[in-house]
C-alpha cells in the first residue's frame, strides 16, 4: 500500500513540510532592505526641528510560503518644515576717515612764501621758500647780481635790483610765469626797490645825481621823483608805512647813521634813533632796525614816534630785519652759526628759529603778503 503524499505523517509529506518551513524561515530572515534616498538643497539654517512623526508599518497576513506585504506610510516632510525667512543684513565697516584736519606744516599766518637772495648758485639770485624753510626755489638765473627782493601787495610779483645790463636797475618778476620786465633803464645805479602799499609806486635809492638819495617811481617806470637832497650824505634803505603816507629810511646826514622818517613827498624829515635798515610793523606803530648799514650788528625796536627804544638782541651779528604780516614775528639774517642764514624770532627778540641751512650766504628775507 503506497503512502499518501498529502498525509502529514507520511514520509514524503513530512519531507515536503520541512522544505516549505525552511523556505519560509529563509525568506522571512532574509536581509532585504528598501531605503528611499531624498536629497534636499537648503541653505544652512538652524531651525528647531518639528516633533518626530512616527512611521507607520502595517503588515498584512499572507498564505504560508509567500512573503508578507508590508506598507510603509511616510510623513509629509514639506508640511513638517516651518517656512524659512532669510533677512539680508547691511554690511558693517569701520571708516578710516575722520573730519579732523591734519596738521599743516605751514604756520596759519598770511602769505605762504619767503623771498630772499642767496649766492648758493655762485652769484646772487632771488629765491623763494616755504615759511618753514622747505622747498627752496630759484627764480632768477644767469651771471647777474640779483638782490633785495620786495613783494607786490598782491603777493604775485617780486621787485629786485639787478645789474643785468651792466649797472643796477629795478626789475620785476612774476612768481607764476617767471616773466621779467625792467622798470628803470639809465646809466646810473638804482637800488633796493620797495613796493608801495597800493602797488602803484616804488621807493628806492639811486646814485644818479652823484650821491645816494631816496626816489619814487611809478610801477610802470614813469614819473620818477627825487625826495632827498642832502649833498654828500647817504640816504638809503627806504621802507613804506602801511598807510602809504610815510617813508622810513637811513641817513648819515648828522655825521652817523640814524633811522629817519619823512612824509611821502619828502617833507618833514626827522631822526628817530641811531641805526639803519628800518622796517615798519604791520600796524605802523613800531620800527625794527639794525645797528649798522653795511655790517652785521644788534637788533632794536622803537615806536614810530621815536619813543620806547629797546634792544632785541646783541649777542650775534644780524641785519635786514622785517616784520611778518601777523605782527608777532620778525625775519632777519644772522651769522649766529658762523654763516649768514635766514632766521625768525618773536617780536620781543625771543625764540630764535633757523630757516635756512646752506653754506652759501642767504640774506634780505621778506614775507609774502
C-alpha positions, 0 to 999 in steps of 0.5 A: 500500500503506497503512502499518501503524499498529502498525509502529514505523517507520511514520509514524503509529506513530512519531507515536503513540510520541512522544505516549505518551513525552511523556505519560509524561515529563509525568506522571512530572515532574509536581509532585504532592505528598501531605503528611499534616498531624498536629497534636499538643497537648503541653505544652512539654517538652524531651525528647531526641528518639528516633533518626530512623526512616527512611521507607520508599518502595517503588515498584512497576513499572507498564505504560508510560503509567500512573503508578507506585504508590508506598507510603509506610510511616510510623513509629509516632510514639506508640511513638517518644515516651518517656512524659512525667512532669510533677512539680508543684513547691511554690511558693517565697516569701520571708516578710516576717515575722520573730519579732523584736519591734519596738521599743516606744516605751514604756520596759519599766518598770511602769505605762504612764501619767503623771498630772499637772495642767496649766492648758493648758485655762485652769484646772487639770485632771488629765491623763494621758500616755504615759511618753514624753510622747505622747498627752496626755489630759484627764480632768477638765473644767469651771471647777474647780481640779483638782490633785495627782493620786495613783494607786490601787495598782491603777493604775485610779483617780486621787485629786485635790483639787478645789474643785468645790463651792466649797472643796477636797475629795478626789475620785476618778476612774476612768481607764476610765469617767471616773466621779467620786465625792467622798470628803470633803464639809465646809466646810473645805479638804482637800488633796493626797490620797495613796493608801495602799499597800493602797488602803484609806486616804488621807493628806492635809492639811486646814485644818479645825481652823484650821491645816494638819495631816496626816489619814487617811481611809478610801477610802470617806470614813469614819473620818477621823483627825487625826495632827498637832497642832502649833498654828500650824505647817504640816504638809503634803505627806504621802507613804506608805512602801511598807510602809504603816507610815510617813508622810513629810511637811513641817513648819515646826514648828522655825521652817523647813521640814524633811522629817519622818517619823512612824509611821502613827498619828502617833507618833514624829515626827522631822526628817530634813533641811531641805526639803519635798515628800518622796517615798519610793523604791520600796524605802523606803530613800531620800527625794527632796525639794525645797528649798522648799514653795511655790517652785521650788528644788534637788533632794536625796536622803537615806536614810530614816534621815536619813543620806547627804544629797546634792544632785541638782541646783541649777542650775534651779528644780524641785519635786514630785519622785517616784520611778518604780516601777523605782527608777532614775528620778525625775519632777519639774517644772522651769522649766529652759526658762523654763516649768514642764514635766514632766521625768525624770532618773536617780536620781543627778540625771543625764540630764535628759529633757523630757516635756512641751512646752506653754506652759501650766504642767504640774506634780505628775507621778506614775507609774502603778503 
